[in-house]
Amino acid sequence: MAVQPEGTPCWADAMFTDLEGAKRFYHDVLGWTFGEERAEFGSYTQAYADGRAVAAVVPPMPGQEAPSQWCLYLASPDAEATAARIAEHGGTVLMEPMRLGGLGTMCMAREPSGAVFGVWQAGAQEGFEATAVPGAYCWAELLTREPERADAFLSAVFPYGSSQLQDDAVDFRVFDLGREPVLGRMRMTGEFPPEVPSHLNVYFAVGDCDAAVAKAGALGGVVRFGPTDSPFGRVAAISDPQGAHFSVIDITTTTGERPRATVVD
């Protein structure tokens, strides 16, 4: 697999207090299997879909307390330069670029409206070994109440073009690389509780959305939205038993026409 162009979503991971519980949940809902825990990296454990690496789970560091949440990483050829642009354009670097042996270099940041994301400069670990197949990463959206700040930041830090969907029901922008869509941005409206902060919502592909939702519910997950049909697939939003939010989508089942979009830049 080739190193992804700058700004491409290239990896996702999440921290869980109950690591074994998380493994059981995602095994049953997404069909994941898991590799060996990497003790040298804090028991970081890769997840696989049909034998290909698609995500990772990790326990918190000793003494660390943080809510479980999925983190999306964006590819960078130079994490130091990306971190500098993040700070220059109103973001916050939460963890300076750190080299992880020969695997690569990571950085953690927060964009101006509050969503946390990662930056990954690939070494031996390039990122997703599969996407858009059952169990694998498929899409992500930045959900924010301050879209103007988020839009300006993303376009300044990464080499994105963008298009605005022509839909009166939702304020949605699509960021692209060479006109290939790679990331969405949606304005959070009153249907989102005020305590829900800006965040990146990661979508994993499934072969049957309704079956995945039923399994998640049976295992203690909470369905936040759907399942519902859309022009992009049958989709649902879920919180796992430890509170991490994610979405599942069956991209083979689509309904209706996709909304038109106007190029912004």
Buried (B, 14 or more C-beta within 10 A) or exposed (E): EEBBBBBBBBBBBBBBBEBEBBBEBBBBBBBBBBEEBBEEEBBBBBBBBBEBBBBBBBBBEEEEEEEBBBBBBBBBEBBEEBBBBBEEBBBEBEEEBEEBEEBBBBBBBBBBBBBBBBBBBBBEBBBBBBBBBBBBBBBBBBBBBBBEBBBBBBBBBBEBBBBBBEEEEEBBBBBBBEEEBBBBBBBBEEEBEEEEBBBBBBBBBBBBBBBBBBBBEEBEBEBBEBBEBBEBBBBBBBBBBBEBBBBBBBBEBBEEEEEEBEEBE
